[in-house]
Amino acid sequence: MDALLILGGLLLILVGLVWLVMLAFGTSLLWGLGSLLPPLTLVYVLRYWRTARKAVVLSALGFIPLVVGLTLLANQDAQRLEAILSLSWLKPETQAPAELVIHLRGELNGQPFAPQQGELIDGSLSLREGQDFFARREISIRLPQPVNGAVRVDVLPQDRGSLPEVQVSWLLPEQELPEARRLTHGYTLHLDLKPLAPNKLVGDFHLVLPPQFKTTLSGKVELFSNRLRYVDGKVDARFDSRDTLAYVIEDYLKRRFTTRLVQLASLPAVTLPAAIVELEIDAQVNGQPQHLPLRLKKSQSRGWEVQGDHFSPLPAESVAIVGSRQATVGSPMPASEQAGRPLDRRLRFTLPRLQSSPSRYQNLSMRIVTERGSMAEGRFTGINPDGRIVIRRNLSGQGEASFAVRPEEIKTIELLEP
């Protein structure tokens, strides 16, 4: 209603002004030309009031619905009104600088492919185009085993054995879930990636799939090796990710217990974005197990921080310690803890097992293929009251999104982590 009133008022004002100009041209050509300039328009109205008053009254009537509409808009959405009056909508949109430099030539499924996101984490390489839960187009390459440091992979169509699994997916406008195709052999792949501080891999990427897939890509890529983001060489605590929370918690524990010998266990499931997160974490501090409830909050200026954190920074490290430290997110746990871990849960994983014991698979990465051939991949967060399998996926800077699938629609479901 407020928009209609505003538009109606502006239309009446515009019609009144056009009518006024037409009356001025009817008086004389000079007055008509002069009425196109606001100061002379006012002179014409004062000089020929009897002729111009009808047009002036019509324009004046237009201010009534205009003011009423603006008042309603101010009561309902003050920020929108402020944006309209500030004319910010006239300014061209400023594109944020890209986080990654990716230059690929070629196509995916016969369409140009211009990924904005890329990562190689836990042996899984992903190049995504689009910011939504499901990418418009995506390439995923799962390496036989996780890598640390430089990556060199060469695969030819005739190769067999333990090869990377390549998956391409695309989402058409009329589809709810993307279509996906997987290959375990018969393709050409070349990866030559070198580490780039603080958390990137940079190098050559070359992929050629069989002709029926219409996918050929070649060029330079830049990939994140974890889900931390850096500003001026320091971790950006404002970025929403589990890795950011883990970094903040680990830093807090080091300062709280005045030691750098801190190893954080895997965090519980977290829903992001959020303003406050409450967690119960397990960690090894100086070789001693610690179980702590923590409350983290996020501020616009400083980002994530542990509530009640008033501990001072640790003293500067010596050169020897700096050279030997390997305090990265996701570092392996001690052998004593690894020995106590359960067996690989992928061995006997089935949909009925997931439905009967969902807590056992909480926050693990899964891949679902529906009866219609669509594919969804993300981390399992639980089963909702309707009995649907709920998974979530990180959106690279825009938080996380969730997707629910009915069990009867599932053709295959795979657990991708032990």
Secondary structure by P-SEA (a helix, b strand, c coil): caaaaaaaaaaaaaaaaaaaaaaaaaacaaaaaaaccaaaaaaaaaaccccaaaaaaaaaaaaaaaaaaaaaaaaccaaaaaaaaacccccccccccccbbbbbccccccbbbbbcbbbbcccbbbbbcccccccccbbbbbcccccccbbbbbbccccccbbbbbbbbbbcccccbbbbbbbcccbbbbbbbbbcccccccbbbbbbcccccccccbbbbbbbcccccccccccccccccaaaaaaaaaaaaaaaaccccccccccccccccccbbbbbbbbbcccbbbbbbbbbbbccccccccccccccccccccaaaaacccccccccccaaaaaaccccccccccaaaaaacccccccccbbbbcccccccbbbbccccccbbbbbbbbccccbbbbbbbbcccccccccccc
